[in-house]
Structures are given as structure tokens and as C-alpha cells.
Amino acid sequence: MPSVPLRTHGIDPAELPSSRVECRPFLDVQVTRQQPPEERKAAVEATLDGLPEAQLQLWTDGAAEGGTKNGGAGYVVQGRKGGEIDGGKHPAGKFTCSATAEQVAINEGLRQLLEQKEAELYRAERPIRCIWVCTDSQSTVRALLKGAAAQRGRLTQEIWTRMRPVAEEYDADLLLQYVWGHAN
């Protein structure tokens, strides 16, 4: 009998992201961890300069004490002129890892984009044609790039089920872009 992968969490096909969602796990200019922060920052800026203009930018970060406990997640939403229009912090678990904390940040930021779509600060940025979601978790972007059906974790599945509604509700392209963290 052929082996069938065990699925512990299902994804409703209606919730799969549209072609308006793109995951970008690499920068256009390659740099290494050994290069100075200024060079890593320049590589991020060059990559972002090459993307379509974003009217909303969701910047996320997650961390865990010692990489394994007391995780925290946060996000900031910026408008087209770079000003902060929203943000939030969330616990990411007593026993966790940095990647999970980052996934909590992305998930909560996407949830906030959906919930606040009609808020005055968000409406002021219209028309919205492109939304960037920027994260320093390359492993998360790589995992999401594999597609909704490949996701085994609850958080990555939730992220997938939020990306399409965000793109559809805003009638915008959504770009999930890896960026270097801690590079000035």
C-alpha cells in the first residue's frame, strides 16, 4: 500500500493563496553573515528598491530567550511614506524557538491587517496595490514558499490561510520578503 503523509491540520482549498501572493526567501544582492552590518543593510535596501512600491509594509520580528524559551513576537505596519500606523506585541510561548516566534509575528500582523482594513489610518493609504511583509526568518519564508499543502505546522498553515484574504481584501499583491535582521 502506498505511503500517505499524515496530516494533522487541514487547509481548506478555498483559503489557499492566490497568484497575488509571492514568497521571496532571498535578497537580490547576496551577502553573508560575515559581512559588516552596513553591507547587509545595503543589500536589503537594494532588494526593496527593486520591488513594486508598497503602500503598506508589515515588518515583523520574533525572539526567544536563549533561542528556546519565553518567546515574544512583534510587528509594525508602516504606510507609503514610512510612518508607523499600527503595531503590536504578542507572547510566542514559554517553550519555543526564534522561528516560531517569528511566525507568530507574521501571523498576528496579517490578522491585524485583516481586522483593521477599514480603520482610518489604513484607509488613508489607499489605493493599496502592494503590501510587503518583511521578516528576518529566512527559514519561515522558505517553508512558506513550498506552498500551502506542504505546511505541517499550525502557524505556517494559519499564515497561508491569512495571506490570500489580505491580498483579496485590499485588492493588492502581497510580497513576503526575507530581509537581514540586526543590520542597522
Steps between C-alpha positions, in 0.01 A plus 500: 500500500646846412604722784281805556640793702327550833312831514421625845369839388284547192493797268177592329581532126286815490752659736805434282684812390441643159759579238520844664715355781875458452759363745856629448754321723807670350636848448584625152852584622662207680691569821622280782475523877873576508455824307461823699146607599520797261550265202213277610278806541598623152406158355157521666446855376602406145255208504214710635576775246447241225157392628173664396419800720319391816220711639504286816804333652475240778833460682520206739742363756500215745743389766541243773717522807804285432325397179266259685278667763282799583436593139369835391374630168439846366403680183481853365284616211632795303323703235627613162709781647662269756309632800379250760124456491458190716689240699470230759679260731398142584634217711642215294511225760684411819690224317556596138766591247583816310343372175170431677510844660554651155205302363282633782604854401413444131170331586392772745605777260294346219205461740528868587507599133173313451333633813601863449437529125225757554681700769568862410879465510486214249245668273728804473755286313262409216518403227703204622651294218787329681565387857844392617540258790865518606654242733851400602397133521628353175401151614139613537490658153662187351243279672210715378643503147434124481127569488200455723472124452858450621442671835494272803506755779193680632658845474622468142158368401335798670734737318400343168132530583545873574717601204230451235229691688742789561583517128133472405360741760750770405492407130879503519803285433660362816878446503649303790866608488795372702722781631815492713435567867731695725662689214463857627 
